[in-house]
C-alpha cells in the first residue's frame, strides 16, 4: 500500500466500522475492502501478502495470494434468504425492541467490541487494557465484587493538578487530596442504589494504613485523629486504600473497589457523551472556578463541565456542602446521558467513553482488566435510574470552632442512614412485586403479642462480642421487665444474623421479643421450643454479628430519616 492509502486507513474513525444489523439488533464490525489494516486502535499485525500473483498448488490449481483486507476472524456471515410467507412476502425475524437494544449496552461501554470475538475487537481490548492505571488496595477491600451480594464502590476525585491546562486551577505542586468522595452502594438484587457523598472538610479519624511500596515491601502509614477527611488521600503518602479504610471506619461498610478520577476525567467523559445537560436558577460568574453561565438550561462539556463541578462560591451558601449538591446534580445528569439511547446506540460515543474511562481513571488492581470492568459494568447496568438516590453524610458545624470552617458527623441522623445502606434499604420507594415467601416472612411479625413478663427466653451469644448475652439479659430484665429471661453463654458457633426460634404456640412471645429487639421477620424461625434449666419450654434467642448493643434495634429503619438531603438521579433540578 502506498503512503496515501495507508494514511486513509489510519484516519478511519473506529466507530464508523461498526454497523447496526437491523435484523438482529446487534452491531457488527465491517472492515472496508480498501483498508489494508484494521482501523481499530491497537497494535497492528504485519502484512503477509506476497508480491507474486499466485503459485501453483496441488493438482495444478493456482492458489491466489490471501487478501488480508478481507480476513476478519469470526465475522458474522450474511443470513440465508428467508422463506416467503403467504402473500409473497418474505417472513422477517422478529425485531428486538428498543429497550432490549439499549439493554445490550448498559452492561459496560466495552461489551459491544468484546462479544463479537473478532480480531479487531481483541486488539482494541489490548489497547484499552494498556490505558488502565491501577493501585493496590492493600487488603482494605473485600477482595472483589460478587454477583450474589451488594456492591460497594468508592469513587474519589482528587484535586491534584495533573494534565494539560489544569495548573490554572491552583497549586500545581500539590500531591492532592480526597476532594470529592462518593460511596456507591448497589443493592444485592440490583433494584436500588445509594450514592453517599462524604464532605471533604468533615472532621474524622484516619486509621493506620498498611501500604504496599514499589519494591514490594509494606509500610504502615500512621493514622491521624481529628483531621479533615480529605487528608485520607495524598497527604503523608496515603493511597486510595487508606481512604477505603477511613470510609469503612465511618460507615461500617466494607468496600469492594475504588476508582480515582482527576480533573481530566470530568472533561473527557462529559465530552465523550456529547455534553451534560444542567440547569441554573440564576446567573453564575465565579472567577475562582472560571464558570460563567447565565440562568437557564445548558449543555456543557470539557472545561465548562470542570468549572461547573468546581464552583461553590456562587451557589447555595457558598460552601462545600452546596458544591456537593451541584456535583450530585451534574452526576445524575451524566448518568442519564450515559443510559440514554443516544449514547447506548452510538458506537462513536461508546468508543469515546471506553477511551476516556480507561485513560482518565485509576482503579484498584482487582479490576485492572477490561473484562473485569465489563463484568462490573454488567452488574451496575441492571440498575434502574429512578431507584438511584444521591445523599450526603449528615453533618453539623464543628462545635469546637468559633469561626466554622469544618463540620462533624451528625450521629443521630448518620447512624440510621448508614444502617439503611448496610441493610440494602432504598432511599426511594422501589416498586417491585413482592414474592410470596417475602410476604410470609413479614407476616411473622404481625399478630397478638404477649406481655413482656410472660416471655420465657434463653439467650445465647453467637455475635463474637464478649458479654453480649449478659448485657442483653440485663437490659431485658431491668428495662423491659422480662423477668423470665436467662442467658446460657456462647452459642456452638458464631452467626452472621441474629435468630429467634420458637414453637407455634409461642408465637405471641416471639413477636413481643422481636418488637423489643427490633428484629426483622427474617430473624423469626418457627419450629420447636427448647427446655430451659427448669425444664420449662422457652424460646431461643441467638445473637449474631449484626448485634450492635443492648437496646439497639437489630434491623435497620425502612424509611429515610427526617432531614436527610437527597437528590434523585432521574429528576432534573436547577441549581440555586
VOGU-3710 file (C-alpha; in Angstrom, 3 decimals, decimal comma):
1> xxxxxxxxxx> 0,000/0,000/0,000  1,252/3,473/-0,809  1,661/6,162/1,799  -1,515/7,921/0,723  -3,607/4,769/1,070  -2,100/3,935/4,454  -2,928/7,432/5,696  -6,556/6,982/4,713  -6,792/3,683/6,605  -5,279/5,115/9,735
11> xxxxxxxxxx> -7,669/8,071/9,744  -10,824/5,935/9,663  -12,929/6,557/12,757  -13,209/3,173/14,555  -16,863/3,884/15,305  -17,611/4,074/11,553  -16,554/0,416/11,225  -19,482/-0,753/13,420  -22,753/-1,200/11,544  -26,193/-1,929/13,031
21> xxxxxxxxxx> -27,754/-5,092/11,631  -31,496/-4,288/11,555  -32,415/-7,986/11,608  -30,565/-8,864/14,806  -30,275/-5,538/16,630  -26,531/-6,234/17,012  -23,607/-4,064/15,932  -21,119/-5,844/13,670  -17,551/-4,948/12,723  -17,333/-4,389/8,956
31> xxxxxxxxxx> -13,839/-3,691/7,629  -13,723/-1,882/4,309  -12,082/-3,859/1,466  -9,895/-0,831/0,807  -8,445/-0,889/4,289  -5,097/-2,611/4,437  -5,112/-2,882/8,229  -7,702/-2,927/10,998  -8,700/0,624/11,882  -9,436/-0,403/15,476
41> xxxxxxxxxx> -6,849/1,252/17,767  -4,090/-1,013/18,986  -1,087/-2,938/17,671  -1,177/-3,877/14,015  -0,254/-7,208/12,519  2,356/-7,185/9,796  1,031/-7,877/6,300  1,779/-11,295/4,784  0,719/-10,546/1,198  3,121/-11,805/-1,482
51> xxxxxxxxxx> 4,370/-9,725/-4,408  3,642/-12,642/-6,704  0,255/-13,009/-8,340  -0,076/-16,622/-7,247  1,590/-20,046/-7,086  0,661/-23,482/-8,259  -0,725/-25,786/-5,627  -1,782/-29,426/-5,638  -3,486/-30,630/-8,786  -2,079/-27,754/-10,784
61> xxxxxxxxxx> -4,641/-25,287/-9,336  -3,490/-21,725/-8,750  -3,510/-20,659/-5,115  -4,345/-16,984/-5,160  -2,498/-14,850/-2,578  -4,503/-14,302/0,573  -6,203/-10,974/0,722  -5,513/-9,633/4,209  -8,115/-6,955/3,581  -10,961/-9,485/3,857
71> xxxxxxxxxx> -9,649/-11,677/6,639  -11,710/-10,898/9,754  -11,915/-13,939/12,051  -15,388/-14,774/13,348  -17,057/-12,036/11,310  -20,817/-12,622/11,170  -21,986/-14,273/7,964  -24,824/-12,987/5,906  -28,174/-14,581/6,643  -29,618/-17,029/4,094
81> xxxxxxxxxx> -32,701/-15,750/2,245  -35,823/-16,172/4,348  -38,703/-18,322/3,010  -41,650/-16,442/1,583  -44,767/-16,209/3,686  -48,349/-16,151/2,416  -48,940/-13,251/0,045  -45,462/-13,444/-1,426  -43,683/-11,544/1,334  -40,575/-12,825/2,977
91> xxxxxxxxxx> -41,004/-13,662/6,614  -38,783/-11,338/8,654  -37,278/-12,409/12,002  -38,830/-10,631/14,973  -37,124/-7,320/15,676  -35,691/-6,605/19,100  -37,402/-3,847/20,992  -35,562/-0,574/21,546  -35,435/-1,401/25,231  -33,653/-4,671/24,576
101> xxxxxxxxxx> -31,245/-2,998/22,152  -30,398/-0,454/24,825  -30,003/-3,203/27,404  -27,194/-4,673/25,296  -25,132/-1,586/26,065  -25,855/-0,986/29,705  -23,503/-3,726/30,826  -20,481/-1,551/30,124  -19,119/0,619/27,366  -16,896/-2,164/26,064
111> xxxxxxxxxx> -19,353/-5,031/25,660  -20,094/-4,233/22,046  -16,478/-4,665/20,945  -15,796/-7,706/23,087  -18,757/-10,008/22,440  -18,066/-10,264/18,700  -14,811/-12,157/19,220  -13,218/-10,611/16,131  -9,530/-9,850/15,807  -10,085/-6,110/15,707
121> xxxxxxxxxx> -12,015/-6,243/18,976  -9,238/-8,254/20,611  -6,629/-5,709/19,570  -8,826/-2,922/20,878  -9,202/-4,862/24,117  -5,414/-4,962/24,412  -5,186/-1,254/23,675  -7,729/-0,356/26,388  -6,007/-2,649/28,857  -2,819/-0,674/28,291
131> xxxxxxxxxx> -4,737/2,522/29,146  -5,639/1,336/32,647  -3,704/2,629/35,660  -4,106/0,655/38,866  -3,058/0,843/42,505  -3,108/-1,928/45,105  -5,993/-1,911/47,592  -3,581/-3,151/50,294  -6,164/-5,556/51,688  -8,573/-2,747/52,584
141> xxxxxxxxxx> -11,350/-4,137/50,375  -13,397/-7,321/50,192  -11,202/-8,873/47,538  -13,609/-8,088/44,720  -17,300/-7,729/43,950  -19,592/-10,735/43,645  -22,791/-11,198/41,663  -24,625/-12,678/44,653  -24,225/-9,772/47,095  -24,399/-5,993/47,284
151> xxxxxxxxxx> -21,668/-3,978/45,547  -19,841/-1,063/47,182  -17,547/1,150/45,098  -15,657/4,174/46,382  -15,336/6,901/43,739  -12,766/9,570/44,519  -11,996/12,827/42,757  -8,582/14,226/43,553  -7,682/17,898/43,269  -4,174/17,050/42,098
161> xxxxxxxxxx> -3,434/19,437/39,198  -2,268/16,844/36,674  -2,999/17,104/32,978  -2,725/19,800/30,367  -4,234/23,137/31,351  -5,147/22,106/34,909  -2,373/24,067/36,625  -4,524/27,189/36,380  -6,887/25,761/38,991  -4,479/26,056/41,893
171> xxxxxxxxxx> -1,284/24,686/43,387  0,187/22,531/40,636  2,771/21,121/43,076  0,115/19,734/45,444  0,062/15,945/45,958  -3,707/16,196/46,053  -6,494/15,393/48,492  -9,729/13,401/48,556  -11,560/16,404/47,157  -14,776/14,660/46,081
181> xxxxxxxxxx> -15,662/11,269/47,555  -18,765/9,200/46,846  -19,574/5,733/48,184  -21,829/3,958/45,690  -23,861/1,156/47,259  -25,802/-1,075/44,840  -28,282/-3,477/46,454  -27,904/-7,233/46,253  -30,931/-7,568/43,954  -29,749/-4,570/41,855
191> xxxxxxxxxx> -33,128/-2,833/42,246  -31,766/0,261/44,000  -28,597/2,177/44,808  -27,429/4,955/47,100  -24,566/7,326/46,261  -23,267/8,776/49,529  -21,144/11,947/49,312  -18,602/12,499/52,096  -17,741/16,156/52,811  -14,044/16,856/52,377
201> xxxxxxxxxx> -13,989/19,206/55,407  -15,606/16,684/57,747  -13,531/16,046/60,874  -12,782/12,363/61,391  -10,115/9,873/62,440  -7,881/8,273/59,820  -6,721/4,752/60,808  -3,252/3,283/60,399  -2,838/2,239/56,770  -0,609/-0,691/55,720
211> xxxxxxxxxx> 0,562/0,316/52,239  2,500/-1,663/49,636  5,636/0,087/48,370  7,140/-0,012/44,878  9,768/-2,557/45,966  7,055/-4,923/47,266  7,620/-4,174/50,942  4,867/-2,893/53,242  4,882/0,368/55,140  2,338/1,299/57,799
221> xxxxxxxxxx> 1,340/4,942/57,443  0,357/6,199/60,866  -3,201/7,345/61,384  -4,374/10,790/62,444  -7,094/11,920/64,831  -9,499/14,834/64,437  -8,379/15,848/60,942  -10,197/16,721/57,734  -11,453/13,728/55,778  -9,689/14,925/52,623
231> xxxxxxxxxx> -6,314/14,156/54,251  -7,063/10,427/53,842  -5,662/10,629/50,286  -2,375/12,118/49,081  -1,228/13,529/52,394  1,543/11,658/54,264  1,900/9,354/51,224  -1,601/7,949/51,736  -3,022/5,958/48,805  -6,672/5,270/47,888
241> xxxxxxxxxx> -6,651/2,176/50,098  -6,311/4,480/53,102  -9,428/6,375/52,037  -11,174/2,998/51,746  -10,257/2,142/55,334  -11,374/5,566/56,546  -14,778/5,281/54,867  -15,272/1,793/56,289  -14,500/3,142/59,769  -17,083/5,922/59,294
251> xxxxxxxxxx> -19,918/3,896/57,744  -19,323/0,292/58,782  -19,491/-0,692/55,091  -16,749/-2,881/53,629  -15,815/-1,663/50,143  -15,259/-3,862/47,075  -13,398/-1,494/44,740  -12,230/2,069/44,263  -11,903/4,398/41,280  -9,959/7,664/41,323
261> xxxxxxxxxx> -10,565/10,463/38,818  -8,566/13,616/38,227  -9,674/16,881/36,615  -9,262/15,391/33,134  -11,894/12,705/33,806  -14,656/15,295/34,099  -13,550/16,993/30,892  -13,126/13,872/28,772  -16,188/11,953/29,978  -18,511/14,930/29,548
271> xxxxxxxxxx> -17,195/15,447/26,015  -17,447/11,734/25,195  -21,228/11,744/25,705  -21,680/14,944/23,715  -22,154/17,204/26,724  -24,091/17,070/30,004  -27,390/18,906/30,475  -27,516/21,212/33,519  -29,898/23,861/34,803  -29,182/27,080/36,711
281> xxxxxxxxxx> -31,781/29,075/38,619  -29,573/32,175/38,484  -26,583/33,633/36,638  -23,186/32,368/37,748  -19,924/34,255/37,349  -17,274/32,564/39,519  -13,693/33,780/38,895  -12,283/31,010/41,118  -13,727/28,118/39,124  -13,785/30,078/35,837
291> xxxxxxxxxx> -17,511/29,347/35,373  -19,612/31,999/33,666  -23,122/30,941/32,651  -26,485/32,721/32,570  -29,575/31,280/34,257  -31,390/28,565/32,356  -30,609/25,218/30,741  -27,219/24,456/29,208  -25,292/21,544/27,722  -21,722/21,685/28,969
301> xxxxxxxxxx> -18,560/19,695/28,343  -14,803/19,912/28,709  -13,513/22,968/30,573  -17,054/24,232/31,254  -18,021/20,912/32,837  -14,974/21,001/35,102  -15,703/24,591/36,099  -19,315/23,631/36,892  -18,418/20,840/39,352  -15,733/23,019/40,984
311> xxxxxxxxxx> -17,820/26,124/41,599  -19,126/26,775/45,098  -18,952/30,491/45,933  -21,802/31,282/43,544  -24,282/28,574/44,599  -26,235/27,865/47,768  -24,430/29,002/50,895  -21,123/29,249/49,058  -19,574/26,309/50,926  -18,522/22,750/50,180
321> xxxxxxxxxx> -21,946/21,279/51,027  -23,570/23,416/48,333  -20,901/22,322/45,860  -21,648/18,677/46,719  -25,304/19,174/45,778  -24,218/20,753/42,493  -21,926/17,793/41,787  -24,731/15,349/42,557  -26,977/17,117/40,045  -24,206/17,007/37,436
331> xxxxxxxxxx> -23,516/13,307/38,027  -27,246/12,498/37,871  -27,450/14,206/34,501  -24,271/12,491/33,277  -25,665/9,093/34,259  -28,946/9,821/32,498  -26,945/10,684/29,388  -24,879/7,500/29,713  -28,034/5,371/29,888  -29,870/7,204/27,106
341> xxxxxxxxxx> -30,444/5,631/23,706  -28,476/8,471/22,094  -25,376/7,190/23,862  -26,056/3,458/24,090  -26,770/3,061/20,374  -23,874/5,215/19,169  -20,642/3,267/18,545  -18,741/6,541/18,220  -19,797/7,708/21,686  -19,250/4,266/23,203
351> xxxxxxxxxx> -15,687/4,074/21,880  -15,038/7,617/23,097  -16,313/6,585/26,539  -14,119/3,495/26,533  -11,092/5,609/25,720  -11,953/8,355/28,211  -12,874/5,980/31,024  -9,788/3,786/30,807  -7,431/6,725/30,291  -8,712/9,101/32,998
361> xxxxxxxxxx> -9,441/6,690/35,861  -7,164/4,898/38,298  -8,700/1,700/39,674  -7,724/-0,891/42,249  -5,690/-3,817/40,996  -8,600/-6,267/41,453  -10,411/-4,722/38,459  -7,409/-3,583/36,405  -8,610/-5,533/33,397  -11,154/-4,653/30,713
371> xxxxxxxxxx> -13,039/-7,941/31,107  -13,364/-7,444/34,860  -14,508/-3,861/34,347  -17,033/-5,132/31,820  -18,377/-7,701/34,304  -18,713/-4,976/36,911  -20,443/-2,771/34,348  -22,879/-5,583/33,531  -23,950/-5,696/37,180  -24,234/-1,919/37,533
381> xxxxxxxxxx> -26,160/-1,759/34,261  -29,056/-3,687/35,816  -29,913/-0,696/37,993  -32,952/1,429/37,136  -32,058/5,129/37,312  -35,287/6,006/39,113  -34,083/3,994/42,110  -30,704/5,732/42,430  -30,500/8,401/45,117  -27,645/10,782/45,898
391> xxxxxxxxxx> -27,288/11,867/49,511  -24,638/13,324/51,834  -23,340/12,234/55,224  -25,442/14,279/57,705  -23,184/16,825/59,419  -23,330/19,843/61,703  -20,952/22,765/62,187  -17,920/21,845/64,256  -18,821/22,956/67,827  -15,111/23,292/68,667
401> xxxxxxxxxx> -14,738/26,245/66,282  -15,794/29,849/66,781  -15,461/30,534/63,062  -16,937/27,471/61,369  -14,719/26,074/58,610  -15,222/22,344/59,240  -18,106/20,011/60,080  -18,607/16,880/62,186  -20,896/13,865/61,720  -24,458/14,235/62,994
411> xxxxxxxxxx> -24,638/10,746/64,516  -28,348/10,952/65,276  -29,092/11,116/61,535  -25,994/9,447/60,106  -26,216/6,149/62,018  -29,738/5,276/60,737  -28,657/6,232/57,203  -25,566/4,012/57,354  -27,721/1,227/58,800  -30,140/1,501/55,871
421> xxxxxxxxxx> -27,282/1,212/53,389  -25,806/-1,809/55,148  -29,231/-3,475/55,101  -29,858/-2,730/51,406  -32,763/-0,409/52,193  -33,500/2,026/49,371  -33,883/5,777/49,890  -36,505/5,709/47,133  -39,757/3,757/47,024  -38,747/0,706/44,981
431> xxxxxxxxxx> -41,780/-0,592/43,138  -41,481/-4,332/42,687  -43,651/-7,399/43,070  -43,112/-8,912/46,490  -42,592/-12,650/46,332  -44,883/-14,930/48,281  -42,134/-16,069/50,632  -41,267/-12,462/51,500  -44,878/-11,802/52,449  -44,890/-14,888/54,657
441> xxxxxxxxxx> -41,703/-13,750/56,419  -43,110/-10,269/57,041  -46,349/-11,818/58,378  -44,459/-13,472/61,254  -44,259/-10,086/62,984  -47,999/-9,487/62,744  -50,434/-10,710/65,361  -51,037/-10,799/69,106  -48,095/-10,051/71,423  -47,839/-11,416/74,925
451> xxxxxxxxxx> -46,872/-9,273/77,922  -43,122/-8,859/78,450  -43,391/-10,549/81,872  -44,749/-13,697/80,190  -41,856/-14,121/77,743  -39,589/-17,011/78,677  -36,401/-16,785/76,602  -32,941/-18,360/76,660  -30,204/-16,081/75,267  -27,072/-17,371/73,513
461> xxxxxxxxxx> -24,116/-15,331/72,298  -23,134/-16,065/68,708  -22,090/-12,492/67,941  -18,385/-12,839/68,617  -18,688/-9,901/71,023  -17,713/-10,680/74,611  -20,524/-10,279/77,144  -23,277/-9,672/74,563  -25,672/-12,243/76,068  -25,237/-10,881/79,601
471> xxxxxxxxxx> -25,759/-7,234/78,634  -28,871/-8,238/76,681  -30,208/-10,198/79,672  -29,645/-7,222/81,983  -31,407/-4,906/79,540  -34,412/-7,202/79,058  -34,864/-7,820/82,796  -34,219/-4,330/84,165  -35,507/-2,109/81,356  -38,181/-4,185/79,605
481> xxxxxxxxxx> -39,495/-6,194/82,597  -38,768/-9,590/81,030  -38,112/-11,392/84,310  -38,243/-14,913/82,851  -35,260/-14,327/80,569  -31,972/-16,171/81,132  -28,634/-16,343/79,368  -26,854/-19,622/78,624  -23,454/-18,427/77,425  -21,925/-18,862/73,993
491> xxxxxxxxxx> -23,639/-20,490/71,029  -21,897/-23,524/69,465  -20,753/-21,271/66,616  -20,900/-17,605/65,619  -23,741/-16,403/63,412  -23,921/-13,535/60,906  -27,569/-12,842/61,708  -29,493/-12,892/64,977  -32,176/-15,608/65,093  -35,233/-16,251/67,281
501> xxxxxxxxxx> -36,534/-19,853/67,389  -39,974/-20,704/68,775  -42,800/-23,242/68,664  -46,164/-22,332/67,066  -47,813/-21,878/70,482  -45,044/-19,400/71,443  -45,554/-17,030/68,510  -47,068/-14,299/70,711  -43,978/-14,371/72,977  -41,669/-14,309/69,940
511> xxxxxxxxxx> -43,481/-11,293/68,492  -43,127/-9,383/71,768  -39,377/-10,089/71,951  -38,923/-9,247/68,244  -40,663/-5,925/68,845  -38,372/-5,096/71,771  -35,190/-6,234/69,995  -36,086/-4,628/66,669  -35,828/-7,956/64,836  -36,835/-8,296/61,158
521> xxxxxxxxxx> -39,236/-11,022/60,087  -36,348/-12,971/58,561  -34,906/-13,499/62,061  -38,061/-15,340/63,178  -37,589/-19,119/62,883  -40,788/-21,046/63,676  -40,136/-24,643/64,684  -39,629/-26,244/68,063  -39,063/-24,756/71,515  -36,319/-25,806/73,904
531> xxxxxxxxxx> -36,449/-26,608/77,612  -34,782/-24,139/79,953  -32,802/-25,019/83,077  -36,061/-25,559/84,972  -37,452/-27,892/82,340  -39,919/-25,303/81,043  -40,412/-24,530/77,338  -38,560/-21,384/76,255  -37,967/-19,531/73,022  -34,337/-19,322/71,906
541> xxxxxxxxxx> -32,595/-16,030/71,029  -29,133/-16,376/69,445  -27,300/-13,082/68,942  -25,413/-12,747/65,657  -22,711/-10,412/64,409  -25,457/-7,907/63,489  -25,984/-7,327/67,240  -24,971/-3,713/67,925  -25,663/-3,486/71,652  -28,391/-3,981/74,238
551> xxxxxxxxxx> -31,374/-1,789/73,402  -30,167/-1,037/69,859  -32,572/-2,339/67,164  -31,152/-5,202/65,118  -32,951/-4,244/61,916  -32,377/-1,007/60,049  -35,030/1,677/59,521  -37,134/1,124/56,383  -37,706/4,829/55,731  -35,230/7,636/55,136
561> xxxxxxxxxx> -34,597/9,558/58,394  -36,095/13,042/58,575  -33,937/15,901/57,292  -31,665/13,784/55,054  -30,574/15,716/51,940  -31,407/13,732/48,809  -31,165/14,091/45,027  -32,959/11,518/42,868  -30,956/10,633/39,779  -33,912/10,523/37,374
571> xxxxxx> -35,045/14,072/38,135  -33,696/17,381/36,800  -33,022/20,067/39,420  -31,968/23,662/38,761  -29,019/24,771/40,890  -29,777/27,805/43,069
//
